[in-house]
Amino acid sequence: MTGLHTYGNVARSFHWLIAVLLVLQVPLAFYMVDQPLGPAKLGNYATHKSIGLLIFSVTALRLAWRLTHPAPPLPAGTPGWQRIAARLTQVVLYALMFLMPLTGLLRSQAANFPVSFFGLFTVPTVVGVNEELSRGMAAAHEMQGTILLLLVGAHGLAALHHHFVRKDGVLRSMLPLAGRGRP
Ligand code: HEM
């Protein structure tokens, strides 16, 4: 596998940075919602919101990079439906990395909870207090979380399928030490 057929170093760094942030973010979310009300719960909510805003910002940079640095082509002979499934999964995953922070932000602000970014600054208010909107956004956020888990599962299984069944270089092209990738 030559460097030309791997994702570049920047693309791989973005990919694994988002993966690590999600591994922190999603279990924290399920843990915090079941905690009894108190300082520990509130602290975890604040951390969840900050990590979510970080994911939003990193995804914006990542998308800008992706649009200017095309991904390596899938192996020749990849069936059309798999190409479509891969593209669709990736597009929806990108969309969720923007939509989940947005529904989370609206849910919080509509319930009159200010949102801070790691205590550095408070995000400007985009919606006023609105209980109904807050409930709707909470339901949307939860549904998006379920879709995210399903798609991350499919995405991971597809990567393992490439590696162990098709034995092509698709998984390796995204691994941190995938040869001398492009910049
Ligand atoms: C990509 C980023 C994010 C992911 C993957 C994510 C994921 C989740 C998940 C899986 C839950 C638990 C399911 C539920 O009960 O709703 C949750 C809950 C929650 N999230 Fe996020 N979230 C993200 C960003 C944010 C942001 C930026 C905010 C606020 C600014 C936020 C606010 C909340 C709140 C307030 C809850 C609790 C919902 C409730 O108590 O009704 N999230 N999040």
Residues whose N, C-alpha, C, O or C-beta is under 5 A from the ligand:
A	BS01	HEM	Q25 V26 A29 F30 V33 H48 K49 G52 L53 I55 L96 M97 M100 P101 G104 L105 S108 V115 A138 H141 E142 G145
